[in-house]
Amino acid sequence: MDVMGYRADRESLVDALKSVYSLVAILVLWEVVGQLGLVHHYFLPPLSEVIDRFVVLTVSGQMLNAAVLTLQRAFIGLAIAAVFGVIVGILCARNAFVEWFFDPLIKIGYPVPIISLIPVFMLWFGIGDISKIIMVAVGTFWPVAVNARNSTRQVDKNLVWSARMMGTSDRRLLWRVILPAASPGILTGIQIAMPLSLIITFVFEMVAGGGGLGALEIAGVRSFRSEQVYAAIIAIMLIGIALDRLLRYARERLLAWT
Amino acid sequence: MATSTLWEAERVPAPFDRVARFAFDWLPLLIVALLWSFVSGAIVPEAILPAPLAVGAKMWELIVTGTVLPHLFISLVRVFLGLALSVVVGVALGVGMAQSDRLEDFFDILLALTYPIPKTALVPLAILWLNVGTKTAVLIVFLACLLPIILNANNAAEDVDQNLLWSAKMMGTDGRRLLWKVVFPATIPEIMTGVRQAMPIAFIALVSAELIASNQGIGYLILTSGQLGNYPTMFANIVIISAVAFAAVRGFEELRERVIVWT
């Protein structure tokens, strides 16, 4: 199975056909079932209508607007969490006092199903962009911090000692030894946090509105336009695939030396 | 007599030491709680940030009077059904894809396409199909947990020690017995790792579904008590679901250590 990416060695056409026939079959089946009316139109509108709706929403700019809103919220929140998470994580691993203070908080905070705090953030910060961004930042902080902490702890002691022995200053030690050595783990944390940032944004948009792909979807449900729900999910899928690729590519480029 | 007191003197501090250690380790939480109680009322209105003691009292009240129990029960049923379903389907698919090229060719691309979708984005679709309620929540939990379990089961089944398989075959084990007696047991540790990874996801999926599409369950209670301005209840329910999620994960880890004794 190869969920993680394309198989590079797919050479023959037969193999390529083998790998996509199921998708084609399902899409054709979807269209046929929809056209014949075997399933109620509301549950499963024909694929052509979904694509039609997708094109209409895209051309009118609505889809793009919604996607930009959602991605903005998710990314600003994730960026804030990445900065604070990495700082706290590294400090936890390097400083006994910070470790003492934050370890129990992380133990308690990490398992909280973060989505359950959405009503709290609505109460504290309202339902606007700020509220969503802070929520994403708080929710994605934990995986980033935990992974940064664990990977910093696992940095080879000999590396640190050797650098010290050669007279490396604290700052240079951090930038030249610890951060590079911990970066694979830090990137893993961000990779875990990225889908979470989207999950938080979608659900917040569904609960509180304010535009974005989540709001677009739930509006489709409320106005009984199921094509719109499917069209929004297709957009979400494309974004998800693109981001997944992007992170993999970034990992390969940034960590080429590992 | 003297030796006995000496022995006592040496022995007594040990538990105290452990208590002191425990208190020292968890002191930061107490500091945060004290800070929280100070901020609540003094800086932020108590309505917006109820003091920890008020939240604790509310929790106690909700549990003792039993008002929260039916909701907690339905939430647990949903998360359990969704997770159990994803284990059954996920293990069957994961092991099946490792055993059969045809299954792999069929599902490979479908999984590659659905893998990057945050599953909570499918809540509106689930509402379309199943309306608001338990079925929707179970479906979302199921979908959210399915992929990590398939991945772990598949990796494990592909990595089963060839020597084991050859030995079993040499001793005349046929296909079905091979699957049940050799392949499945060998994959159990990794399947349990998959379940462990899926558990926090299951609770996130559960609460998402209950916030958006439910009229029962803890998620629903959190949302409605927030909308009604009943903030202590809202906070109390958040603490309850977090504690349950934490206990479920810890309990499963304990279970895993007891079950997997052969590795």
Interface residues (C-beta under 8 A of the other chain):
Chain A: M1 D2 V3 G5 K18 S19 V20 Y21 S22 L23 I26 Y42 F43 W100 F101 F102 D103 P104 L105 I108 P111 V112 P113 I114 I115 S116 L117 I118 P119 V120 M122 L123 W124 P195 L198 I199 F202 V203 M206 V207 L213 G214 E217 I218 G220 V221 S226 V229 Y230 A232 I233 I236 M237 G240 I241 L243 D244
Chain B: F24 D25 W26 L27 P28 L29 I31 V32 I48 L49 G94 M97 A98 E104 D105 F106 F107 D108 I109 L110 L111 A112 L113 T114 Y115 P116 I117 P118 K119 T120 A121 L122 V123 P124 L125 I127 L128 W129 L147 I150 L151 N154 P200 F203 I204 L206 V207 S208 L211 I212 I218 G219 I222 L223 S225 G226 Q227 Y231 M234 F235 N237 I238 I241 S242 A245 F246 V249
